[in-house]
Amino acid sequence: MNENQRTADSPSWQKNTPSGRRRRWPWILAIIIIILGVIAFFTHHNASQQMPRGRRGGFGQALTISTVTAQTGDMPVYINALGTVTPVYTVSIAARVAGQITKVSYQEGQDVKIGDPLVDIDPRPYQAAVLQAQGQLEHDQALLADAKIDLERYKEAYESNAIPQQQYQTQEALVEQDEGSVKEDQGNLEADKVNVIYCHITSPINGRVGLRLVDPGNIVQANGTTPLVVITQIQPITVIFTVAENSLPQIQAAIRQKNQIAMEIYDSDDTTRIGTGTLEALDNEIDTTSGTLKLRGVCSNEDESLIPNQFVNVHLLVNTLRGITLLPNTAIQRNSESAYVYLVKQSQNGATNVTVQIQNITAGPATDGTNSQVQGISPGDVVAADNFNRLTDGAAVNPRKSGSQESGQEGNQNGSQGQRKGKHHKDAQ
């Protein structure tokens, strides 16, 4: 048996030789290094946890922020709805007599008043009919006059017993017959005169005409399906909009408190106000398919900014909250659980450093997209208005001395909950 075989077959206690110890040493060294690394990791982690949170502003320096101050004020409460501009009157004028158009008196898009000329139809056939009716009337009037003369002679002869009673009564019937013919002729004459009037078409309302639909020389039929011109009233004008049935109690309460409810009309983007008006009427039933109710508001539309069939956003003023705490929307942050603000607080131990503290609040309705009703802070409290992505609870801050509500709103470019300006928000209270 050679030396190697004796070594492999020797007992384990015989392996504790200098060569065996050399083979175990690298493993022991690796284990020691791992243990030291774990200790160093936890030591560094605990040190970072104990470091002041204000150091996130950069190497222990306080983070410069803009601030805003909670204020006491009044806030209107609106119900928002989608609506369509609808004219009070829309008239589609059709020809009431047949004939050839001889003149179109209006310009496209022209504002017209009651009685302004629009379209002329050739009146000559109807003027001839008037002349015929006039001649027939005169003919029958002459027959009536002759019959009345004979009736007077028959009356004298009957009273002197010169003629029988039947002959006298026959003459009376003839006079009545001629009177009926005269009345019929008078009616025909008046009808023909009306047809002549229908040849000259005028505006029945004050409004604006649309694009020209017929031209001179066209032949039109009486009561045709194609109108000659369409006129819509522009001033005043109405807006029809729908609200959810759950909003009806708020609207009814506002109506009971005051006779008129103001409304503001915004463009399709809901950013620019293009008109104001008042609520005029409510529909008499709720649409069961959508659970909404139709309302109609009226606007003076003096600047003619509202056009029929225009899509608009309606903000209906139903209440005004007075003496409440207001805070710019840009200062309000939200997470999955609640709304909160970073409340700016002076140090309690008399030091000059300033810190921020997370304060949970209850955010209510908003107005103009800039201010919200808040509960959880008091008027005069100062809160952070920007750099929200770098702030933490207890962080040291350096408020800008020139900060104001406006600068705070402008400095919220890093905020995550800024809301679009110029919008009103629905109040559920």
Sequence and secondary structure as in RCSB ss.txt:
>XXXX:A:sequence
MNENQRTADSPSWQKNTPSGRRRRWPWILAIIIIILGVIAFFTHHNASQQMPRGRRGGFGQALTISTVTAQTGDM
PVYINALGTVTPVYTVSIAARVAGQITKVSYQEGQDVKIGDPLVDIDPRPYQAAVLQAQGQLEHDQALLADAKID
LERYKEAYESNAIPQQQYQTQEALVEQDEGSVKEDQGNLEADKVNVIYCHITSPINGRVGLRLVDPGNIVQANGT
TPLVVITQIQPITVIFTVAENSLPQIQAAIRQKNQIAMEIYDSDDTTRIGTGTLEALDNEIDTTSGTLKLRGVCS
NEDESLIPNQFVNVHLLVNTLRGITLLPNTAIQRNSESAYVYLVKQSQNGATNVTVQIQNITAGPATDGTNSQVQ
GISPGDVVAADNFNRLTDGAAVNPRKSGSQESGQEGNQNGSQGQRKGKHHKDAQ
>XXXX:A:secstr
  HHHHHHHS GGGG SHHHHHHHHHHHHHHHHHHHHHHHHHHHHHHHHHS GGGGGTTT  EEE EEE EEEEE
EEEEEEEEEEEES EEEE  SS EEEEEE   TT EE TT EEEEE  HHHHHHHHHHHHHHHHHHHHHHHHHHH
HHHHHHHHHTTSS HHHHHHHHHHHHHHHHHHHHHHHHHHHHHHHHHHTEEE SSSEEE S    TT EE TT S
S SEEEE  SSEEEEEEEEGGGHHHHHHHHHH S  EEEEE TTS SEEEEEEEEEE SS BTTTTEEEEEEEE 
 TT    TT EEEEEEEEEEEEEEEEEEGGG EE SS EEEEEEEE TTS S EEEEEEEEEEEEEETTTEEEEE
SS TT EEE S GGG  TT EEEE TT  HHHHHHTGGG S    TT   B   
